[in-house]
Amino acid sequence: MPLNYTTYVTQLANLMSIANSSNPTDPSFLIFLPGCIDYAEQRIYRDLDLVATRVTDTSASFAIQQRTFTLPTTQGTFEVLEEVSAISPAGTGPTNGTRYPLYPVSKQFIDALYPNATTANTIPQFYARTSYTSILVGPAADAAYVAEVIGTQRPIPLSVTNSSTYLTANLPDLFMAGSMVFGSAFQRDFGAQADNPAQAQSWETQYGKLLESANTEENRKKFFSQGWTMEQPSRDATPARV
């Protein structure tokens, strides 16, 4: 069943045998809790290419005769860029304008073809990510074309003020398993010298099994499953579905 912040904390405290698990007040546990959430969330977001983390942002425009474009942060910070497009004519959005996708290339490619901001001003055709917050485009824009940026962002973490996330609603089992891997470190069970050396390995194994099934479902959503379809992979299909 889906979790929220309260039920997550209760279940985690119960699994870790924290006193008064329905309303834990152990200061050490409360200090440990934000790090546990961060560990589980960041690990899952990196392990799974979740459709739910994809964002489309059209809040920024290319600057005229500027090679550098600062990525918009209206909805958050882009971790991975998947698509960048210029919308023409200038000033129109995707609904009314025409989308011109930019092709990802190296910085050296853009520097060689468009060495300065006045070289061949037109609709940008190429981009290279040069930092966490910006990209280099070429050629530089000759008008303020709206930029459509698509990529993945980190959702707002689970907390008292953000009581539910995609992970707690749709992947509560995997989220809990990831939390318990980190929780085992809190209980000093990561090494062979600890009281229960098998605990961390057991939760790590459980996490891996749950991750595999979650990844299969996520690939189905994107038509990345067997034979590039949305079908559940079948061991009985002979020959394999293509």
DRENTOR-398627 format. One record per atom (N, C-alpha, C): x, y, z. Coordinates in steps of 0.2 Angstrom, whole numbers, plus 5000, padded with zeros to 4 digits. Last residue first. Layout:
DRENTOR-398627
XYZ;...
end
This chain:
DRENTOR-398627
505149484847;505549544844;505149594840;505149364859;504749414856;505249474853;506049214856;505949274860;505549334856;505149084848;505749124850;505549184854;504449084863;504949044859;504749054852;503949134879;503949154872;504549124868;504249114892;503949064888;503849074881;504649224898;505149174897;504849114893;504249384892;504049324894;504549274893;504049554898;504549504895;504249434897;502649634894;502949604899;503449554896;502649764881;502449704884;502949674889;502949874874;502649884881;502549824884;504449844864;503749854865;503549874872;505749804860;505549874860;504749884860;505849674863;505649684856;505449764856;505549704880;505749654875;505449674868;505449884882;505449814885;505649774879;505350014880;505949994880;506049914882;504150094881;504250044875;504950024874;504050154893;504450194888;504550154881;503450064901;503150124900;503450164894;504349954901;503749944898;503450014896;505350014910;505550004903;504849994899;504650004922;504750074919;504950064912;504549864924;503949904923;504049974920;505949834925;505549804920;504949844918;506249914937;506549934930;506149904924;505549834946;505349904945;505649934938;506249714946;505549714944;505349784942;507549764950;507449734944;506749734941;507249814963;507449864958;507349834951;506949694970;506449744969;506649794963;508249644970;507749604967;507149654965;509049744977;509149724970;508649684967;508449744990;508349804986;508549784978;508849614994;508049624993;508049694988;510149634995;509949584990;509149594989;510149735005;510449744998;510249704993;509649655015;509249715013;509549735006;510749575017;510049545015;509649595012;511849655020;511849615014;511149585012;511449705032;511449745027;511449715020;511349575040;510749625039;510849665033;512449505042;512049485037;511549535035;513049545054;513349565048;512949545042;512649595068;512249555063;512549575056;513649665075;513249615079;512849565074;515149685065;514549705069;514149645072;516249645058;516349655065;515749665069;515849645045;515849585048;515949585055;514849795043;515449755042;515349695046;513549865045;513849855038;514449805037;512849885056;512849815054;513149815047;512550005064;513249975064;513249905061;511350055062;511350005067;512049975068;511650135051;511450175058;511550125063;511750035042;512350075044;512250105051;510450005041;510949955044;511549985046;509950115034;509750105041;510250045045;510350085021;510650145025;510550135033;509449985019;510149975018;510550025022;508250035022;508449995027;509249975026;508050115011;508050155017;508450105022;507850015001;508450065001;508550095007;506649965006;507249925006;507849965005;505750075004;505850055011;506550005011;505750084990;506050144994;506150125002;505249964987;505949984985;506150034989;503949984992;504349924994;505049944993;503450104986;503550104993;503950044995;503250164973;503750114974;503950114981;502150254973;502150194968;502650144969;502250334984;501550314982;501550254977;503550354987;503150324992;502450304990;503950404974;504250344977;503750314982;503250524973;503150464968;503350404971;502750574990;503150574984;502950524979;502150665003;502050604999;502450624992;502350775011;502150705015;502150645010;503250895014;503050865008;502950785009;503450925027;503050975023;502850945016;504250815032;503550835035;503150875031;504750735016;504850775022;504150785026;505550685001;505050675006;505250705013;506150814990;506150754994;505550744999;505550844973;505550874980;505650814985;506450764960;505850784964;505950814971;507650814949;507550774956;506950804959;507350794932;507550834938;507350794944;507750764915;507550734921;507750784927;507050854901;507550814904;507350794911;506850984889;506550924892;507150884895;506451144884;507051104887;506651044890;506251254872;505951194875;506451154877;506451424871;506751364871;506351314875;505951544859;505751514865;506151444865;507051664852;506651604851;506551574858;507451804849;507251774855;506751714855;508551794835;507951814838;507851784845;509651724831;509551794828;508951824831;510751634842;510051644839;510051714836;512251554836;511951594841;511251624837;512151384828;512451454829;512051494834;512451334845;512751354839;512251344833;512651344863;512251334857;512651364851;513051274878;513351314873;512951294866;512151284894;512351244888;512651294883;512151274912;512051304905;512351264900;512251214924;511751264924;511651294917;513351134924;512751104927;512151154926;514051154908;514051154915;513451134918;513951124895;514651144897;514651154904;513251034882;513151054889;513851064892;512951094867;513351054871;513351074878;511951094852;512051114859;512551074862;511351164836;511751114840;511851144847;510551264830;510451194828;510851144832;509651414832;510151374834;510051304832;509151514818;508951474823;509451424825;510551624816;509951594814;509651554819;512151694812;511551704816;510951674813;513551664808;512951634805;512351634810;514351724821;514451684815;513751654814;514351804832;514051834826;514151784820;514951734843;514251744843;513951774837;516151624836;515951674839;515251684839;516351494830;516851524834;516651584838;515651374824;515351444826;515751474831;516351264822;515951284816;515651364818;517251254833;517551254826;517051284821;516351254844;516851304843;517151314836;515551144841;515251214841;515751264840;516551044843;516151054837;515851124836;516951064857;517451074851;517051084844;515751024863;515951094863;516451114858;514850904854;515350924858;515450994858;513050894853;513750884850;514250904856;511350864850;511850864855;512550854852;510350974840;510750914841;511250914846;508751044843;509451054843;509850984844;507251044834;507651014839;508351034837;506051164832;506651144828;507151114834;504351174831;504851154835;505451134830;503351324828;503651254825;504251244829;501951384838;502551384834;502751314831;500851354846;500751394840;501351394836;501451274856;500751264854;500651294847;502651314860;502651254856;501951244853;502551504858;502751434861;502551374857;503451644851;502851594851;503051534855;504551714850;504051734854;503451694855;505051684833;505251704840;504651734844;504051554825;504451614825;504551634832;504951424833;504951474828;504251484826;505851364847;505251374844;505151434839;507151244848;506951314848;506351314844;507451114861;507251134854;507151214854;508250984868;508251054868;508051074861;508150834878;507950864871;508050944873;508850794889;508650744884;508450774877;509950814902;509650844896;509450794891;509850784919;510050754912;509650794907;509550874929;510050834930;510350804923;508951044930;509050984926;509650944927;508151094944;508751094941;508751034937;506451164943;506951134947;507651134942;505551244937;505251184940;505851144944;506351354933;505751364935;505451304939;507651364928;507551324934;506851334937;508351344911;507851364916;507851324922;510051364908;509551324908;509051344913;510751494898;510651464905;510051424905;511751484884;511051484886;510951454893;512951564875;512851524881;512051534883;513051644864;513151574863;512951534869;512051764858;512351744864;512451664863;511151834849;511851834848;512251814854;509851844860;510051854853;510851864853;509551704870;509651774870;509951784863;508151594870;508851604868;508951674868;507051594885;507151604878;507951614876;506051494897;506651534895;506651544887;505051404899;504951474903;505551514901;504751274896;504751324891;504751394893;505151114901;505151184903;505151234897;504650954906;504651004900;504651074903;505350824915;505050884915;505150924908;505350664922;505450704916;505050764917;505150574933;505650634934;505750674928;504250484928;503950534933;504450584934;505050384921;504650434917;504450494922;506650354928;505850354929;505550404925;507750254927;507650304923;506850314923;508550204942;507950194938;507850254934;509650244949;509650174947;509050164942;509450374953;510050354949;509950284945;508350354961;508250404955;508850394950;508850274971;508350254966;508250294960;509750354977;509950294974;509450264969;509050464982;509550474977;509750414973;508150394991;507850434985;508450444980;509050345001;508650294997;508350334991;509750455005;510150405002;509650354998;508750535010;509150565004;509450505001;508250465021;507750475015;508250495009;509450465029;509150395026;508650415020;509550595032;510050565028;509850495025;508350615040;508450645033;508950615029;508650515051;508150515046;508250545040;509650545061;509850505055;509350505050;508950625070;509550655066;509750615060;508050535074;507850595071;508350625067;508950445081;508550415075;508250475071;509450525091;509950495086;509550475080;508250545099;508650605095;509050575090;506750455098;507550445099;507850505095;505450465096;505750525099;506550515100;504150395086;504850395088;505150455090;502850335086;502950405087;503650415090;502850205084;502250235081;502350315082;503950155091;504050165083;503450205080;504650155104;504050195102;503950205095;506350125098;505850125104;505250175102;506650035083;506750095087;506150095092;506849925075;506749915082;506849975086;506749945061;507449955065;507349945072;505449925059;505949875056;506649885059;504950035065;504749975067;505249915065;505450145058;505650135065;505450065068;504850115046;505550115046;505750105054;503450135049;503750075047;504450065047;503550275053;503250225058;503550155056;503950335042;504350345048;504150285053;502850305033;503550285032;503950285038;501850365039;501850295039;502550265037;502250505038;502050475044;502150395044;502350515024;502950535028;502850495035;501550375017;501650445017;502250455022;501350245005;501650265011;501550345011;500250124997;500650184997;500850205004;500449945000;500050005000;500450065000;
end
